[in-house]
Amino acid sequence: MKSSVGRVDVAASEQAGGGSEVLRATRAFDAFGDVLEAAADDPVTGHRLAFGQTTVELRVAEAPGLVMTLALDREPIEVLDGVSGTPEVVLTVRTEHLEEFFTEEFHLAMAIATGAATYRGPVRKLLRVMPILQSFAVKYRARAAAVAPVTAAEPVSEGTA
């Protein structure tokens, strides 16, 4: 596997004063990285993603330290922690969009058109391979469900404290 996305230390993020917004962003970023690494490890999907012929720096708007680089310009493709080289495309998304990225309901082109996501560079190269990335929605949803925090709105069964 050519992927090397390092997992962010959630405890360190909280101690740095990030709070729940940074924690949510970190969880979404990690889940996103997991799906991309699975795509990179899959020979057929990785080959298809390499048709993007670009490098993408992905940033999370609410947490500037959360950055990964997608090297879709080679085979095997790589998912790298942080900034690696000079990316052709820089894409900044909000946590809520990162959480929805692999669903059929999310359309990156629309997020860009409405200003919800910002970019620099020839983003059309990434848009060309988005359907391939979205085919991993099932894995992403399973990962997101596994790390979703319990909220106060969820009912607590009787007998538990």
C-alpha angles and dihedrals in degrees: 000000000000094000119112107171106153117217115243116242102245094194091053090049091054093046090051088063097258094130125182096329092058091042090053091047091049093051092048091047092051093048090048091050091050091056093046091050090051089051091049091050093051107087095210096043093042090051091050093047090054087068085077088076092197144098118235128197107205117201131184110225097214095045112041092187092063104090133144133176122222112205101201092158098084144040120276093032117225135220108202133188115244127345114337117187120317109321120216092216128034113196123186119192135174120245093252090058093045088055090052097038096108098042127100088237094063119081115183092199090058092046088054093045092053094044093246089122125032130207145178122205135021097331090170087081090062092042088056091064099036094102088058091052092046090057085075092065094113093057092045093050091050091051093045091050091050093056100035111126120236109252130208089245091066114094117248114219116237116266095040126100 
